[in-house]
Amino acid sequence: MSKESLKWLNENTLIGFTDKRGSAWHYRASEQGDEPNHYPGAIPVADVIRRLFSWEPAEGSIETTYLTDEGVTRLTDRTRKAIIRPDTGEILGVFKQGFRIHEYKRWLLEHIETILDDELFIGSAGLLKGGAVAWVQVEVPESCTTPEGVTFRPFLSAATSLDGSLSSTYQTGAQLIRCDNTLSAALAEGGAKRLKIKHSRNSLGRIAEVRDALGIIHQVADDFAREVRRLCQVEVSGVQWGTFLDRHVPLPPDSGRSRTMAEAKRDALNRLWSHDERVTPWRGTAFGVVQAVNTFAHHEQIVRGAVRAERNMLRMVTGGVDELDLATLQTLEKVLDRSVLGRAA
């Protein structure tokens, strides 16, 4: 099960620009501790360090003891090491000696600070899994609105882990204000821009690639707005929406739990498509289809083994958002029998 209780989320995640996007879903005044985790504007770098990254991970040896006829024998595994959070004493992971720690202050803040200026600021940051996973997200201060009525905030996120679950990942995306969804920054084949660096001995040699990747955030707004405009011009009739549902959520032939779950998902998607203000402004278009599926995944789909905030964040930084949106459009292509992915000629 997830370690992220409401208390954890209120004390170990920082949410900026709430004057623009409102409070996070997990906000509880009673769980805020000594100071709130919501910021009306940008989050100061110093606060990210003080509140989240004030500790440095440490390496420890792997030892065990066992009984023999001669007594207690101690054994040390010199091929492996433990990664420890010193302030809590928690072991976050056990790895071979070649595993390279990517310290949060260096890989998530020092690299990010190279692009912060009058136009880019920290919009969110946090720790998950007891501090084994962390992220920092950079945003522009003002939201963008397309002629089609889509208001969004382009971002670049940096995330890494100390438990081996995540490479250091730098990823672009767009957060929709109306529904707090994260969509792929480029709703087309290829998806958003992403760089992953494994925790290997050679990872430090790729710092220049990180700096190059961070420089692309200024392209995100134009890329996303262009794809929204293109998808809003692709018409999807009511009959085609029904055919899309048949392909996206096919009904099992036999009655039982799987059919019940499929019917519930189809009902939820139909409700979003027909009656939910997060989708209805774009109903009848390919963008509306993407928005319905994405909204369901973010806010209504059953989450197992985690809380929704953790699952959504991990989906964002691991490329799951790209995969979701791309798969939606690939299915829609088959229904419409035409390209909707904006492939390059």
RODO-899282 format. One line per field, with one value per atom (N, C-alpha, C): z, x, y; residue number from 1; atom name. Coordinates in pm, whole numbers. Each point is the difference from the previous one (the first is absolute). Last residue first. Layout:
BEGIN
c3 (Z ...)
c1 (X ...)
c2 (Y ...)
pos (NUM ...)
site (CA ...)
***
This chain:
BEGIN
c3 (-4247 -135 -38 509 -97 -135 356 -40 -99 286 -42 -38 148 85 -45 -187 91 84 -485 94 86 -197 -48 105 50 -123 -65 424 -103 -136 377 -9 -116 109 -56 -19 213 -141 -67 467 -73 -150 292 -8 -81 85 -89 -16 310 -138 -101 462 -29 -145 162 -22 -31 114 -130 -30 424 -104 -139 370 8 -115 51 -46 -1 177 -145 -54 460 -59 -152 260 -8 -60 107 -137 -14 406 -66 -143 296 -18 -68 84 -71 -30 266 -140 -83 465 -62 -146 248 -14 -68 99 -106 -21 357 -128 -116 442 -31 -138 162 -27 -38 136 -134 -34 343 -3 -137 83 4 20 -64 49 6 -320 95 41 -241 29 106 -393 127 13 -290 -12 136 -76 31 -6 -90 112 39 -364 108 124 -402 57 119 -242 70 69 -276 123 81 -426 93 133 -355 46 106 -205 76 59 -286 130 84 -447 84 140 -310 29 91 -163 101 39 -355 129 112 -439 45 132 -98 -63 53 155 -145 -75 483 -46 -151 315 -119 -47 387 -95 -130 367 -93 -91 374 -132 -100 464 -32 -140 206 -57 -30 -9 90 -67 -199 105 84 -390 -24 101 7 -138 -15 415 -23 -137 99 83 -20 -211 -64 78 188 -117 -74 363 47 -117 -93 52 45 -135 -114 45 334 -64 -120 221 86 -63 -215 -12 84 38 -132 -19 390 5 -133 26 86 4 -221 -78 81 217 -105 -86 344 52 -110 -171 107 38 -460 117 109 -527 112 115 -409 -38 118 26 -2 -30 -165 101 -12 -124 -53 114 -60 114 -52 -319 117 123 -414 -17 127 -15 -25 -14 38 128 -19 -389 76 133 -259 -56 72 116 44 -51 -152 142 54 -434 6 145 -77 -41 10 78 108 -30 -250 17 119 -133 47 28 -274 51 37 -27 -42 63 95 -137 -54 425 8 -138 40 43 15 -120 -104 41 312 -114 -106 366 42 -117 -62 -4 44 20 -140 -10 426 -59 -145 227 52 -64 -112 -46 43 157 -143 -52 447 -18 -145 120 38 -29 -50 -119 34 331 -69 -126 265 58 -73 -71 -96 55 218 -80 -89 278 77 -83 -180 13 72 -39 -130 10 378 -24 -133 106 89 -28 -219 -59 85 161 -110 -67 339 54 -112 10 -84 49 210 -129 -90 427 17 -131 33 -6 12 7 -109 -1 311 22 -104 94 -29 23 6 116 -17 -421 99 110 -322 30 111 -396 115 17 -259 12 127 -366 124 -8 -250 4 134 -227 59 -5 -362 132 46 -393 56 137 -343 10 45 165 -130 17 296 -17 -139 354 -145 -25 441 -57 -150 341 -75 -62 429 -134 -60 507 -70 -135 344 -72 -49 246 66 -62 -136 56 73 -201 30 75 -166 121 38 -259 -30 129 -157 102 -30 -283 14 102 -136 -1 12 -16 -21 2 238 -83 -15 207 -27 -111 383 -117 -10 250 1 -132 158 -46 21 290 -101 -35 330 -74 -116 356 -128 -85 433 16 -131 68 75 24 -401 112 68 -343 14 124 -365 106 4 -233 24 116 -386 130 1 -268 -13 139 -265 108 -48 -134 -45 112 30 45 -50 -162 46 47 -225 84 64 -439 84 76 -354 139 94 -484 21 145 -154 -53 20 356 -145 -49 450 -46 -152 464 -141 -38 489 -76 -145 329 -51 -78 205 101 -48 -160 -27 95 145 -79 -37 221 -38 -91 398 -126 -22 288 -3 -136 343 -126 27 225 13 -137 321 -130 23 371 -101 -140 433 -44 -105 181 114 -34 -333 44 112 -253 8 50 -43 30 6 -264 104 15 -278 36 110 -384 98 26 -254 22 95 -145 52 35 -399 145 42 -446 44 151 -258 -66 48 132 22 -58 107 -32 26 13 66 -30 -141 -95 67 236 -117 -98 398 23 -120 10 -25 13 114 -145 -36 455 -62 -152 245 24 -70 -31 -17 20 37 -123 -24 400 -121 -126 429 -16 -128 115 -40 -22 -87 113 -45 -184 -58 109 2 61 -79 -191 29 60 -60 5 43 -26 -113 0 320 25 -112 86 -26 13 283 -138 -10 320 5 -144 285 -105 23 314 -116 -114 566 -116 -121 469 -89 -114 377 17 -92 48 47 28 -152 101 52 -353 136 104 -443 34 145 -370 127 7 -330 -5 116 -82 33 -14 -255 98 23 -226 8 107 -98 -136 2 389 -52 -142 450 -146 -61 492 -69 -150 500 -143 -60 510 -70 -146 419 -107 -72 496 -91 -99 208 57 -106 -57 71 65 -272 119 82 -275 -38 129 -180 102 -65 -185 2 100 -208 90 -8 -329 65 93 -341 90 57 -367 17 83 -19 -38 25 -131 111 -49 -159 -38 122 -56 36 -48 -102 12 31 153 -110 18 159 36 -125 -8 99 40 -329 -35 98 51 -63 -11 201 38 -55 -84 145 35 -462 71 148 -262 -45 74 68 72 -42 -217 138 79 -442 2 143 -85 6 3 -236 120 2 -238 -17 135 57 -118 -10 349 -101 -130 334 -24 -105 374 -119 -7 363 -114 -130 543 -111 -112 524 -107 -119 412 46 -106 -74 84 36 -273 -58 86 30 -18 -44 64 127 -7 -387 90 130 -482 122 99 -560 101 119 -431 131 111 -472 50 143 -155 -39 63 -104 93 -59 -335 114 84 -403 -23 116 -14 -140 -17 421 -45 -145 204 31 -34 -60 -91 26 206 -30 -93 372 -115 -20 260 -4 -131 354 -136 10 392 -81 -148 359 59 -88 -112 42 57 -135 -118 39 348 -74 -117 243 79 -73 -185 -19 79 -128 66 -31 -222 -6 62 -81 125 8 -278 -6 140 -91 0 0)
c1 (509 -7 132 -193 77 -4 -402 131 68 -431 89 137 -415 120 97 -422 -27 124 -179 107 -47 -348 81 105 -396 66 75 -263 -24 56 60 -143 -29 446 -64 -150 253 36 -71 -31 -90 29 288 -130 -98 415 17 -130 16 -6 21 33 -134 -12 423 -84 -143 302 34 -87 -37 -55 26 182 -145 -58 468 -51 -152 220 21 -63 3 -95 11 308 -130 -106 486 -50 -136 265 47 -49 -120 145 54 -480 53 148 -221 -40 58 58 87 -35 -277 134 94 -437 -1 138 -62 -13 6 3 124 -7 -389 103 132 -369 -13 110 109 -103 5 131 53 -116 -58 137 63 -410 36 147 -444 143 27 -410 38 152 -252 47 44 -137 -103 46 266 -89 -97 352 53 -88 -130 121 52 -371 -36 122 74 -68 -41 188 101 -63 -283 80 101 -259 -87 81 219 -31 -87 103 120 -31 -343 24 121 -96 -97 16 254 51 -96 -129 104 58 -500 130 98 -458 -14 129 -35 -70 -23 206 70 -61 -163 31 64 -106 -106 33 282 8 -96 36 142 19 -432 54 149 -374 101 66 -348 -51 106 55 -129 -35 413 -16 -126 87 97 -21 -260 -41 94 108 -117 -48 345 49 -115 -111 73 50 -209 -98 69 273 -68 -103 216 95 -65 -246 14 94 -53 -122 9 349 2 -122 22 99 7 -277 -54 95 143 -100 -60 308 67 -99 -164 64 65 -394 97 65 -260 -26 101 121 -65 -22 219 -127 -76 317 18 -134 121 -77 27 332 -89 -70 248 -45 -96 228 79 -36 -235 141 81 -456 4 143 -78 -17 7 9 124 -10 -385 93 135 -321 -43 92 76 32 -39 -130 144 47 -445 17 147 -109 -47 17 340 -145 -37 441 -32 -151 407 -134 -19 428 -37 -134 231 -53 -40 213 -135 -65 450 -92 -143 350 -15 -104 116 -72 -26 267 -139 -82 462 -65 -146 267 -15 -73 113 -108 -24 367 -127 -118 441 -25 -139 154 -34 -33 146 -128 -42 431 -113 -133 467 -68 -133 308 -65 -72 265 -131 -72 456 -110 -134 458 -19 -122 165 -72 -31 266 -140 -81 470 -66 -149 265 -14 -69 102 -104 -22 351 -129 -114 439 -25 -135 164 -53 -33 188 -112 -63 363 48 -110 -75 50 50 -150 -107 50 226 23 -101 -15 128 23 -510 120 125 -538 88 126 -301 3 101 -300 139 2 -355 18 148 -364 136 8 -397 37 144 -455 145 40 -486 74 150 -282 -37 85 -22 122 -24 -396 103 131 -398 28 104 -163 -97 14 318 -17 -90 81 24 -16 -271 125 17 -296 -4 139 -276 127 -13 -393 57 140 -349 122 56 -391 -20 122 -31 -139 -15 429 -46 -140 402 -122 -60 520 -101 -121 446 -92 -106 552 -142 -82 550 -90 -144 481 -118 -84 462 -37 -105 245 -82 -40 321 -16 -65 -126 119 -20 -260 -9 138 -84 -125 -8 352 18 -125 81 -35 10 58 108 -28 -158 -32 127 -229 95 -36 -161 -29 109 -200 121 -28 -310 22 133 -278 106 23 -442 95 112 -480 109 102 -534 130 107 -542 98 126 -544 94 97 -358 78 104 -325 -45 73 70 -103 -47 359 -127 -115 395 -8 -132 317 -133 -1 365 -23 -141 256 -63 -22 399 -134 -53 441 -91 -142 329 -7 -103 279 -113 23 234 21 -114 100 -64 15 219 -12 -58 49 -13 -2 116 -18 -17 32 -26 -23 95 73 -18 -208 118 80 -413 89 126 -339 57 103 -69 -92 75 43 58 -111 46 -47 82 -162 112 -50 -159 -31 126 11 -143 -43 452 -41 -149 197 2 -41 125 -14 18 46 -114 -25 366 -121 -124 370 22 -130 263 -94 38 248 -96 -100 356 67 -97 -131 33 67 -99 -117 32 330 -22 -117 86 111 -15 -332 0 114 -78 -131 -2 398 -64 -136 268 81 -81 -198 38 79 -127 -112 41 324 -46 -105 159 -27 -63 325 -102 -11 164 43 -116 171 -111 49 270 1 -112 63 88 -1 -443 139 85 -448 45 141 -478 123 42 -337 26 131 -210 -84 22 38 72 -91 -9 -67 92 52 59 -59 -72 -104 55 282 -83 -113 318 56 -94 -69 -40 40 224 -66 -42 173 -20 -92 356 -133 0 307 -4 -145 354 -123 10 339 -46 -123 223 77 -41 -214 -11 68 65 -18 -3 -74 31 -31 86 -44 47 -116 90 -61 -44 -58 107 71 -60 -56 200 102 -57 -262 40 102 -306 69 34 -340 53 67 -57 -66 74 -65 62 -77 103 -94 77 35 57 -110 139 -99 65 104 40 -116 -62 36 34 -78 20 41 -317 128 6 -283 1 141 -187 73 -2 -332 81 70 -314 99 94 -400 131 109 -476 -1 138 -99 -116 4 350 -26 -107 106 113 -33 -316 10 113 -49 -102 1 289 43 -103 -98 94 43 -481 143 89 -489 61 148 -424 107 52 -464 84 102 -317 -78 76 66 60 -83 -30 -49 60 52 80 -47 -3 -76 92 148 -17 -70 64 37 -16 -296 119 27 -369 105 126 -466 118 123 -446 33 126 -192 59 47 -26 -77 67 32 18 -96 64 29 7 -76 -113 24 224 13 -113 -74 64 11 -8 -78 77 148 -60 -83 221 -32 -79 165 -86 -45 315 -138 -97 510 -92 -146 341 11 -109 129 -83 3 274 -17 -71 70 -13 -24 42 117 -17 -336 125 122 -457 -10 130 -40 -14 -6 9 127 -9 -393 96 133 -335 -30 98 202 -123 -27 334 -41 -138 266 37 -58 -195 74 31 -50 -84 88)
c2 (1446 -56 -64 31 77 -67 -53 -55 94 16 107 -47 -249 11 108 -194 112 31 -287 37 118 -371 112 33 -292 -44 115 -31 101 -39 -288 28 94 -100 -119 21 339 -11 -118 56 87 -2 -233 -66 83 193 -115 -78 355 48 -113 -102 50 42 -122 -118 42 340 -57 -121 204 86 -56 -237 4 81 -13 -128 -2 380 -12 -128 49 95 -4 -250 -62 90 76 -5 -64 105 -122 -12 366 2 -126 57 116 -17 -319 -12 114 14 -99 -22 288 57 -98 -145 99 60 -307 -68 101 167 -70 -64 207 100 -65 -275 55 100 -392 102 68 -526 136 95 -475 2 137 -32 -105 13 288 1 -106 131 -62 -3 382 -138 -54 463 -98 -145 421 31 -110 -3 82 2 -235 -60 78 173 -123 -61 369 40 -123 -72 50 40 -135 -113 45 337 -92 -114 308 59 -92 -120 -5 50 44 -143 -14 429 -42 -145 171 47 -37 -93 -93 45 149 18 -103 61 0 24 198 -120 11 323 -53 -131 246 108 -50 -313 39 119 -191 -64 61 127 -17 -57 58 123 -7 -406 57 121 -302 88 70 -322 65 109 -271 47 86 -222 106 64 -374 114 117 -404 62 122 -258 72 69 -278 118 83 -410 96 128 -356 59 104 -248 92 68 -333 118 103 -417 80 128 -311 63 89 -260 108 73 -379 107 118 -389 72 116 -279 74 78 -291 120 83 -303 -22 131 -250 82 -35 -56 -66 99 135 -65 -59 450 -146 -68 500 -73 -150 443 -105 -74 470 -80 -107 259 41 -83 -59 -39 29 122 -144 -50 465 -69 -152 263 16 -73 27 -99 7 320 -132 -110 438 -11 -137 102 -29 -8 128 -140 -39 448 -85 -148 322 -5 -88 305 -135 -1 333 -26 -148 358 -136 -34 407 7 -137 69 56 12 -144 -104 51 306 -103 -105 337 57 -106 -122 19 52 -36 -130 9 391 -41 -134 166 79 -42 -194 -48 74 135 -137 -47 420 3 -139 35 68 0 -178 -85 67 169 -50 -68 172 112 -45 -303 28 113 -211 -11 43 -40 121 -2 -367 100 125 -354 -40 107 53 17 -32 -78 145 26 -446 52 147 -212 -37 52 49 93 -29 -293 126 98 -471 43 131 -266 48 53 -212 136 59 -459 99 143 -458 96 115 -372 70 108 -115 -79 83 32 18 -87 215 -108 30 331 -32 -105 252 -87 -33 377 -51 -83 234 -67 -47 288 -13 -60 -113 110 -27 -263 49 117 -332 54 60 -9 -104 64 277 -58 -108 390 -108 -59 271 -11 -120 113 133 0 -326 4 137 -3 -55 4 32 14 -69 238 -114 34 271 -44 -128 283 -133 -55 450 -30 -132 153 67 -45 -277 73 55 -128 -23 87 -227 113 -38 -150 -32 126 -252 112 -47 -195 -26 126 -289 139 -4 -361 22 146 -413 145 40 -480 69 150 -379 105 52 -343 -10 97 -67 -67 -9 229 -141 -77 477 -64 -147 395 -88 -49 433 -109 -81 448 -97 -106 502 -78 -93 308 -64 -73 424 -98 -58 273 -24 -91 335 -87 -16 107 48 -96 151 -97 71 28 73 -100 24 -89 82 149 5 -94 109 -103 -6 287 48 -98 -30 -12 59 106 -40 -1 -10 24 -47 185 -108 44 187 27 -120 -8 57 20 -405 143 59 -446 51 146 -501 139 44 -406 38 149 -458 147 35 -479 73 150 -545 144 63 -502 62 148 -267 -79 55 141 74 -74 -166 21 76 -72 -127 20 445 -113 -123 588 -130 -104 518 -90 -125 510 -87 -92 431 -104 -81 406 -6 -110 335 -130 4 313 -10 -141 374 -139 -10 411 -64 -142 302 78 -66 -342 141 75 -528 90 144 -398 57 95 -232 56 62 -244 141 64 -470 83 148 -318 2 89 -58 72 5 -246 144 73 -481 60 151 -279 -43 64 103 18 -26 -58 140 24 -448 85 145 -428 79 101 -477 131 86 -469 85 130 -485 137 77 -547 94 137 -411 92 102 -370 113 103 -289 -33 126 6 -8 -56 142 -79 -29 391 -97 -72 307 28 -98 27 -51 15 303 -95 -43 335 -132 -105 496 -92 -139 355 67 -88 -145 9 60 -307 137 24 -362 29 147 -448 144 36 -437 51 151 -412 108 41 -432 79 107 -328 32 90 -198 113 38 -247 -9 123 -270 128 -24 -290 -2 137 -286 120 -5 -378 44 119 -300 99 45 -485 120 92 -449 77 126 -291 -77 76 315 -123 -76 445 -89 -121 533 -130 -90 558 -97 -132 477 -90 -92 490 -100 -88 425 -105 -111 564 -136 -97 534 -87 -139 567 -139 -80 474 -59 -145 511 -145 -51 487 -63 -151 454 -116 -54 365 41 -113 74 -57 42 133 -132 -63 439 -81 -143 336 -4 -101 80 -59 -19 218 -139 -70 459 -76 -147 308 -21 -81 141 -111 -32 226 35 -124 41 -58 39 288 -99 -50 208 17 -111 -16 74 20 -422 130 74 -453 69 140 -320 -47 64 189 -60 -45 -2 98 -67 -236 134 107 -432 12 145 -215 81 13 -218 -87 79 189 -64 -85 214 99 -64 -232 -3 96 -176 105 -19 -260 -58 105 101 -80 -50 463 -141 -80 527 -93 -139 428 -46 -100 259 -131 -54 446 -27 -130 149 109 -22 -289 -35 113 -94 68 -37 -355 142 50 -421 35 150 -445 146 35 -458 53 149 -266 -36 27 73 46 -23 -127 138 54 -455 86 147 -326 3 97 -75 77 10 -272 142 87 -461 39 146 -368 139 21 -411 65 141 -454 125 53 -534 120 125)
pos (345 345 345 344 344 344 343 343 343 342 342 342 341 341 341 340 340 340 339 339 339 338 338 338 337 337 337 336 336 336 335 335 335 334 334 334 333 333 333 332 332 332 331 331 331 330 330 330 329 329 329 328 328 328 327 327 327 326 326 326 325 325 325 324 324 324 323 323 323 322 322 322 321 321 321 320 320 320 319 319 319 318 318 318 317 317 317 316 316 316 315 315 315 314 314 314 313 313 313 312 312 312 311 311 311 310 310 310 309 309 309 308 308 308 307 307 307 306 306 306 305 305 305 304 304 304 303 303 303 302 302 302 301 301 301 300 300 300 299 299 299 298 298 298 297 297 297 296 296 296 295 295 295 294 294 294 293 293 293 292 292 292 291 291 291 290 290 290 289 289 289 288 288 288 287 287 287 286 286 286 285 285 285 284 284 284 283 283 283 282 282 282 281 281 281 280 280 280 279 279 279 278 278 278 277 277 277 276 276 276 275 275 275 274 274 274 273 273 273 272 272 272 271 271 271 270 270 270 269 269 269 268 268 268 267 267 267 266 266 266 265 265 265 264 264 264 263 263 263 262 262 262 261 261 261 260 260 260 259 259 259 258 258 258 257 257 257 256 256 256 255 255 255 254 254 254 253 253 253 252 252 252 251 251 251 250 250 250 249 249 249 248 248 248 247 247 247 246 246 246 245 245 245 244 244 244 243 243 243 242 242 242 241 241 241 240 240 240 239 239 239 238 238 238 237 237 237 236 236 236 235 235 235 234 234 234 233 233 233 232 232 232 231 231 231 230 230 230 229 229 229 228 228 228 227 227 227 226 226 226 225 225 225 224 224 224 223 223 223 222 222 222 221 221 221 220 220 220 219 219 219 218 218 218 217 217 217 216 216 216 215 215 215 214 214 214 213 213 213 212 212 212 211 211 211 210 210 210 209 209 209 208 208 208 207 207 207 206 206 206 205 205 205 204 204 204 203 203 203 202 202 202 201 201 201 200 200 200 199 199 199 198 198 198 197 197 197 196 196 196 195 195 195 194 194 194 193 193 193 192 192 192 191 191 191 190 190 190 189 189 189 188 188 188 187 187 187 186 186 186 185 185 185 184 184 184 183 183 183 182 182 182 181 181 181 180 180 180 179 179 179 178 178 178 177 177 177 176 176 176 175 175 175 174 174 174 173 173 173 172 172 172 171 171 171 170 170 170 169 169 169 168 168 168 167 167 167 166 166 166 165 165 165 164 164 164 163 163 163 162 162 162 161 161 161 160 160 160 159 159 159 158 158 158 157 157 157 156 156 156 155 155 155 154 154 154 153 153 153 152 152 152 151 151 151 150 150 150 149 149 149 148 148 148 147 147 147 146 146 146 145 145 145 144 144 144 143 143 143 142 142 142 141 141 141 140 140 140 139 139 139 138 138 138 137 137 137 136 136 136 135 135 135 134 134 134 133 133 133 132 132 132 131 131 131 130 130 130 129 129 129 128 128 128 127 127 127 126 126 126 125 125 125 124 124 124 123 123 123 122 122 122 121 121 121 120 120 120 119 119 119 118 118 118 117 117 117 116 116 116 115 115 115 114 114 114 113 113 113 112 112 112 111 111 111 110 110 110 109 109 109 108 108 108 107 107 107 106 106 106 105 105 105 104 104 104 103 103 103 102 102 102 101 101 101 100 100 100 99 99 99 98 98 98 97 97 97 96 96 96 95 95 95 94 94 94 93 93 93 92 92 92 91 91 91 90 90 90 89 89 89 88 88 88 87 87 87 86 86 86 85 85 85 84 84 84 83 83 83 82 82 82 81 81 81 80 80 80 79 79 79 78 78 78 77 77 77 76 76 76 75 75 75 74 74 74 73 73 73 72 72 72 71 71 71 70 70 70 69 69 69 68 68 68 67 67 67 66 66 66 65 65 65 64 64 64 63 63 63 62 62 62 61 61 61 60 60 60 59 59 59 58 58 58 57 57 57 56 56 56 55 55 55 54 54 54 53 53 53 52 52 52 51 51 51 50 50 50 49 49 49 48 48 48 47 47 47 46 46 46 45 45 45 44 44 44 43 43 43 42 42 42 41 41 41 40 40 40 39 39 39 38 38 38 37 37 37 36 36 36 35 35 35 34 34 34 33 33 33 32 32 32 31 31 31 30 30 30 29 29 29 28 28 28 27 27 27 26 26 26 25 25 25 24 24 24 23 23 23 22 22 22 21 21 21 20 20 20 19 19 19 18 18 18 17 17 17 16 16 16 15 15 15 14 14 14 13 13 13 12 12 12 11 11 11 10 10 10 9 9 9 8 8 8 7 7 7 6 6 6 5 5 5 4 4 4 3 3 3 2 2 2 1 1 1)
site (N CA C N CA C N CA C N CA C N CA C N CA C N CA C N CA C N CA C N CA C N CA C N CA C N CA C N CA C N CA C N CA C N CA C N CA C N CA C N CA C N CA C N CA C N CA C N CA C N CA C N CA C N CA C N CA C N CA C N CA C N CA C N CA C N CA C N CA C N CA C N CA C N CA C N CA C N CA C N CA C N CA C N CA C N CA C N CA C N CA C N CA C N CA C N CA C N CA C N CA C N CA C N CA C N CA C N CA C N CA C N CA C N CA C N CA C N CA C N CA C N CA C N CA C N CA C N CA C N CA C N CA C N CA C N CA C N CA C N CA C N CA C N CA C N CA C N CA C N CA C N CA C N CA C N CA C N CA C N CA C N CA C N CA C N CA C N CA C N CA C N CA C N CA C N CA C N CA C N CA C N CA C N CA C N CA C N CA C N CA C N CA C N CA C N CA C N CA C N CA C N CA C N CA C N CA C N CA C N CA C N CA C N CA C N CA C N CA C N CA C N CA C N CA C N CA C N CA C N CA C N CA C N CA C N CA C N CA C N CA C N CA C N CA C N CA C N CA C N CA C N CA C N CA C N CA C N CA C N CA C N CA C N CA C N CA C N CA C N CA C N CA C N CA C N CA C N CA C N CA C N CA C N CA C N CA C N CA C N CA C N CA C N CA C N CA C N CA C N CA C N CA C N CA C N CA C N CA C N CA C N CA C N CA C N CA C N CA C N CA C N CA C N CA C N CA C N CA C N CA C N CA C N CA C N CA C N CA C N CA C N CA C N CA C N CA C N CA C N CA C N CA C N CA C N CA C N CA C N CA C N CA C N CA C N CA C N CA C N CA C N CA C N CA C N CA C N CA C N CA C N CA C N CA C N CA C N CA C N CA C N CA C N CA C N CA C N CA C N CA C N CA C N CA C N CA C N CA C N CA C N CA C N CA C N CA C N CA C N CA C N CA C N CA C N CA C N CA C N CA C N CA C N CA C N CA C N CA C N CA C N CA C N CA C N CA C N CA C N CA C N CA C N CA C N CA C N CA C N CA C N CA C N CA C N CA C N CA C N CA C N CA C N CA C N CA C N CA C N CA C N CA C N CA C N CA C N CA C N CA C N CA C N CA C N CA C N CA C N CA C N CA C N CA C N CA C N CA C N CA C N CA C N CA C N CA C N CA C N CA C N CA C N CA C N CA C N CA C N CA C N CA C N CA C N CA C N CA C N CA C N CA C N CA C N CA C N CA C N CA C N CA C N CA C N CA C N CA C N CA C N CA C N CA C N CA C N CA C N CA C N CA C N CA C N CA C N CA C N CA C N CA C N CA C N CA C N CA C N CA C N CA C N CA C N CA C N CA C N CA C N CA C N CA C N CA C N CA C N CA C N CA C N CA C N CA C N CA C N CA C N CA C N CA C N CA C N CA C N CA C N CA C N CA C N CA C N CA C N CA C N CA C N CA C N CA C N CA C N CA C N CA C N CA C N CA C N CA C N CA C N CA C N CA C N CA C N CA C N CA C N CA C N CA C N CA C N CA C N CA C N CA C N CA C N CA C N CA C N CA C)
***
